[in-house]
Amino acid sequence: MTGSVSAMLLEEPGQPLRPTLLPRPEPRRGEVVLQVHACGICRTDLHIADGELANPKLPLVLGHEIVGSVIALGADVDGFIEGDRVGVPWLGWACGTCLYCRTGKENLCDRARFTGYHLNGGYARYTSADARFCFPLPGGYDDVRLAPLLCAGLIGYRSLRAVGEAERLGLYGFGAAAHLVAQVARFEGRQVFAFTRDGDHQGQAFARELGAVWAGGSTEPPPERLDGAIIFAPAGQLVPAALRAVRKGGTVVCAGIHMSPIPAFPYEILWGERVLRSVANLTRRDGEEFFRLARQVQLRVDVEILPLADANLGLERLRAGLVKGAVVLVPPGDP
């Protein structure tokens, strides 16, 4: 079956993806067609598959951490030629004319369309994408280790910028995004404090491997006050915990696209000019800056590699919290 699968299709939220054969897309004006070499499984994919994000395009090919090579170009494509290795991120299109787009906040465009949600993504042998929203990718990384950078890396980078100059940085949920942003934070001279599920000693050891000065359960107080914190886990109860952990004037960033309800909390843990904010999506500028940084840092990207036909297994492993780092799907025919 593996050799005959060209895509894994979501036909209905809450149902397993169905292996299917899809024709190779033809490029429209401004698009590139890619042969997919690797596509990461992101927690956002899980939210879409489980019906927690409303109104996806159906049927849908999930996946927005796509690494591929250009095999065809539509009219008016600039900047790429056949054979180029490129990355396709979550933001797949923005209008370019609204207030948000005109002020460098295209991530907030009300008409934006997202890869693997409104547009077919990378759980496939081939995909197409708007060339304006694709990134040239740095050398020094193989395809499977580049894939998680296209969302886990990018949203981690945007979250790190949102938290400001925090020297003592808490990371809640130590998965695909946190294991990358921890390395960037260390490169910038910050101290990292990692919070995992209570009792996840393997995850805490992993965080210490990557330079965390402390690692513990999400309900534990850190050994000292934090300057800021980023919450990657989609668990609303972590918001009050993070606010309690940061000093006055500190910032807590909610980095996920979906989170369970945030419980009521006393005003005193927000008082003192603490800031609670979210980050949403990404901009092309984020990608340009982050991939320049990735050339300098040479990130360690921990991946579990699965064949495309095992996409349901990868989603289930992520759902169960069994993934160290990131899961990456490889279509048939690629190493």
Protein Blocks (a to p, Z undefined) as FASTA:
>chain_A
ZZmpcbdcdfbghiacdddddddddddehiacdddfbdcddfklmmmmnopaghiacddd
ehjddcdddfbdcehiahiaehiacdddfblbdehlamklmnopamlomkbccehilpcc
fbdfbdcddfklcccddehiafklmmmmmmmmmmmmmmmmmnojafbdcdehjafklmmm
mmmmmmnopacdddddehilmlmmmmmmnopabdcdfkbccfbdcfbdcdfbfcfklmmm
mmmmpcehiacddfbfbdcddddddfklmggoiacdddehjafklmmmmmmmmmmnopad
ddddddfklmmmmmmmmmnopaghiaddddehiZZ
